[in-house]
Amino acid sequence: MIDLVLEKSLFGPEGKMKLQVSCQIENGELIGIYGPSGAGKSSILRLISGLMKPERGLLKVDGEVWYSQTEAVNLKPTKRNIGMVFQEHSLFPNMSISENLEFALSKGQNPVIVQELLERVGLKKLASKKPSVLSGGQKQRVALARAMIRKPKILLLDEPFSALDMKMRAKLQEYLVQFHNEYGLTTLLVSHDASEISRMAQRVLVMENGKFSFDGEPRHFFQS
């Protein structure tokens, strides 16, 4: 379970904004985070990942404190068992596809998982190629495989499919749901696409001006 109570001063479209969020997330949930640009959606992922430091609050994952203002705890991103996929693929251009995945292996981890994941996302024949020769959809499949390499406890997705055409987007959504279910992940998906969240997520957190304005099943929000 994720216990999350976090505050952070941000700059939104209308100037300074206070992000103040509080929720509990059960293990195994696939949650959509939805709302207008500048509402603070991506900042929540950055706070959970450790890439951004809260000003106050508490982040606890399965009883382990990842951040606590009162206890002066702030785990480094490398100490948090997470996988992340962004809209930008962030692949190393000088490395082959398999090398990009191997770089993400934890110390002592069996490298056989690299070939297993490349096969799962249909890219085993391109393992020796550099990212520059791949299409956008192929690059995003590599990014998804790389995020899965350590079998993370939490998967954070920030608009990962928005730059893709509808056919590729639907295919990657299928991959993601398969990984989520088979690996027993807890997944947070930031998306502007209501149909994407309705199709994939069991629960949606709707953000407005740095706060959750709705927490419930997508059908109760998008059909209201």
Buried (B, 14 or more C-beta within 10 A) or exposed (E): BBBBBBBBEBEBEEEEBBBBBBBEBEEEBBBBBBBBEBBBBBBBBBBBBBEBEBEEBBBBBEEEBBBBBEEEBBBEEEEBBBBBBBBEBEBEEEBBBBBBBBEBBEEEBEEEBBEBBBEBBEBBEBBEBBBEEBEEBBBBBBBBBBBBBBBBBBBBBBBBBEBBEEEBBEBBBEBBBEBBEEBEBBBBBBBEBBEBBBBBBEBBBBBEBBBBEBBEEBEEBBEE
